[in-house]
């Protein structure tokens, strides 16, 4: 990772690497005077490392939560987050505004995770085959998941298929709405709802198999 960073065609990779670790290096990301995301990204494109620090303060926690759930390993998640920040530094000038900056950042994090974990994109399911699959009302799976501690969820999470880990991590660790998840995954919103429905059920089954909850019906 570090050797790749040193090879970047930017003037301050070492300074950048230290600044995004310092929460005091820039103004409070949540203050009323802080600039909007798109302005910050434009500044990143111009080589402003402090602007990247503010974006990190705004999104770093959620990005790391998504990556940790998806990768299943804290150190690997930290490495992927660093990959993500370097990718943002290099590609900020390519942001076209077709999605929100947050959605764009999560898309980069997902691609970096796929690169690091060598996870291939899942085969797409036709939209017309998804009708009626997703039930928005809480069912046994939702109640089972809500009844256990984070450690139990983390244990069961590791056994899930990559497609299930990904959509659950985006929805719960990333706290993203269905529309943004659909943009990141490049699938219709109905597909996101379906994947979440089946992912929750798979997680609840894993929790039951490990004895954290009663057997699912």
C-alpha positions in Angstrom: 0.0 0.0 0.0 2.7 2.5 1.0 4.8 1.8 -2.1 1.7 2.5 -4.2 1.1 5.7 -2.4 4.7 6.9 -2.9 4.3 6.2 -6.7 1.3 8.5 -6.9 1.7 11.5 -9.2 0.9 14.0 -6.5 3.2 16.3 -4.6 2.3 15.5 -0.9 1.4 11.8 -0.4 3.3 11.7 3.0 1.7 14.9 4.2 -1.7 13.7 3.0 -1.3 10.4 4.8 -0.6 12.1 8.1 -3.3 14.8 7.7 -6.2 12.5 7.2 -5.3 10.8 10.5 -5.5 14.2 12.4 -9.0 15.3 13.3 -7.5 18.7 14.3 -6.0 19.4 10.9 -9.1 21.1 9.6 -12.2 22.9 10.7 -15.0 21.0 12.3 -16.7 19.0 9.5 -20.1 19.6 11.1 -19.9 23.3 11.7 -22.3 25.6 10.0 -19.4 27.4 8.2 -18.0 24.1 6.8 -18.2 24.0 3.0 -20.6 21.6 1.2 -19.3 18.2 0.0 -19.1 19.1 -3.7 -17.0 22.2 -3.0 -14.7 20.1 -0.8 -14.3 17.5 -3.5 -13.5 20.3 -6.0 -10.8 21.5 -3.6 -9.4 17.9 -3.3 -9.2 17.8 -7.1 -7.0 21.0 -6.9 -4.7 19.3 -4.4 -6.1 20.6 -1.1 -5.4 17.9 1.5 -7.2 19.8 4.2 -10.5 19.4 2.2 -9.9 15.6 2.1 -9.5 15.7 5.8 -12.9 17.3 6.3 -14.5 14.7 4.0 -12.8 12.0 6.0 -14.3 13.5 9.2 -17.7 13.5 7.7 -17.7 10.1 6.1 -14.8 8.1 7.6 -16.7 6.5 10.4 -19.5 5.2 8.2 -17.1 4.1 5.5 -15.0 2.2 8.0 -18.1 0.6 9.5 -19.2 -0.6 6.1 -15.7 -1.9 5.2 -15.2 -3.6 8.6 -18.5 -5.4 8.3 -17.9 -6.3 4.7 -14.3 -7.4 5.1 -14.8 -9.0 8.5 -11.4 -7.8 9.7 -10.5 -4.5 11.3 -7.0 -4.2 9.9 -8.1 -5.1 6.4 -10.8 -2.5 6.7 -8.3 0.1 7.7 -6.1 -0.8 4.7 -9.1 -0.6 2.4 -10.1 2.8 3.8 -6.6 4.1 3.2 -6.9 2.7 -0.4 -10.2 4.5 -0.7 -8.8 7.9 0.5 -5.9 7.6 -1.9 -8.3 6.7 -4.8 -10.4 9.8 -3.9 -7.2 12.0 -3.9 -6.3 10.7 -7.4 -9.8 10.7 -8.9 -11.6 13.7 -7.4 -11.3 15.5 -10.7 -13.5 12.8 -12.3 -16.5 13.4 -10.1 -19.3 14.4 -12.4 -22.1 15.2 -10.0 -24.4 12.4 -11.2 -24.7 11.2 -7.6 -24.1 12.7 -4.2 -20.6 12.9 -3.0 -21.3 10.5 -0.2 -22.7 7.9 -2.6 -19.6 8.4 -4.8 -17.3 7.9 -1.8 -19.1 4.6 -0.9 -18.9 3.5 -4.5 -15.1 4.0 -4.4 -14.9 2.2 -1.1 -16.8 -0.7 -2.5 -14.5 -1.0 -5.6 -11.4 -0.8 -3.4 -12.9 -3.6 -1.2 -13.6 -5.7 -4.3 -10.0 -5.1 -5.5 -8.5 -6.0 -2.1 -10.7 -9.0 -1.5 -10.9 -10.1 -5.1 -14.7 -10.3 -4.9 -16.4 -10.5 -8.2 -19.7 -8.6 -8.8 -22.7 -10.9 -8.3 -24.7 -12.0 -11.3 -27.7 -9.6 -11.8 -31.2 -10.9 -11.3 -33.9 -9.6 -13.7 -36.1 -7.1 -12.0 -39.4 -8.8 -13.0 -38.3 -11.9 -11.0 -38.1 -9.9 -7.8 -41.8 -8.9 -7.5 -43.2 -9.7 -4.1 -39.9 -10.9 -2.6 -39.2 -8.0 -0.2 -41.6 -7.5 2.7 -41.1 -4.1 4.4 -42.9 -5.2 7.6 -40.7 -6.6 10.4 -40.7 -10.4 10.5 -39.0 -13.1 12.5 -35.6 -12.3 10.9 -35.8 -8.6 11.9 -36.8 -9.5 15.5 -34.1 -12.1 15.8 -31.4 -9.6 14.6 -32.7 -6.9 16.9 -32.5 -9.1 20.0 -28.7 -9.9 19.9 -25.5 -7.9 20.7 -23.1 -6.5 18.1 -20.5 -9.2 18.9 -23.0 -11.9 17.9 -23.9 -10.1 14.7 -20.2 -9.7 13.9 -19.7 -13.5 14.4 -22.6 -14.5 12.2 -21.8 -11.8 9.6 -18.5 -13.5 8.6 -20.4 -16.6 7.5 -22.7 -14.7 5.1 -22.2 -14.7 1.3 -20.4 -11.6 0.0 -23.5 -10.3 -1.7 -25.4 -10.5 1.6 -22.5 -8.9 3.6 -22.3 -6.1 1.1 -25.9 -5.0 1.1 -26.3 -5.3 4.9 -23.1 -3.4 5.5 -24.2 -0.6 3.2 -27.6 -0.4 4.8 -26.7 -0.7 8.5 -23.0 0.2 9.0 -23.1 2.8 6.1 -26.6 4.0 7.1 -27.5 4.5 3.4 -31.0 4.7 2.0 -32.1 2.1 -0.6 -31.8 4.7 -3.4 -28.2 5.3 -2.7 -27.4 1.7 -2.3 -29.0 1.0 -5.6 -26.7 3.7 -7.2 -23.6 2.2 -5.6 -24.4 -1.4 -6.6 -25.8 -0.4 -10.1 -29.0 -2.2 -9.6 -32.7 -1.2 -9.3 -34.1 -0.2 -5.9 -36.3 -3.3 -6.0 -33.2 -5.5 -6.2 -31.8 -3.8 -3.2 -34.9 -4.4 -1.2 -34.9 -8.1 -2.3 -31.2 -8.5 -1.3 -31.8 -6.9 2.0 -34.8 -9.2 2.7 -32.8 -12.3 1.9 -29.7 -11.0 3.6 -31.6 -10.4 6.9 -33.0 -13.9 6.7 -29.6 -15.4 6.1 -28.1 -13.4 9.0 -31.0 -14.5 11.3 -30.4 -18.2 10.3 -26.7 -17.8 11.1 -27.5 -16.4 14.5 -29.8 -19.3 15.2 -27.2 -21.8 14.0 -24.7 -20.3 16.5 -27.2 -20.4 19.4 -27.6 -16.7 19.7 -31.4 -16.8 19.1 -34.0 -19.5 18.8 -34.3 -21.5 15.7 -36.0 -19.6 12.8 -39.4 -21.0 11.7 
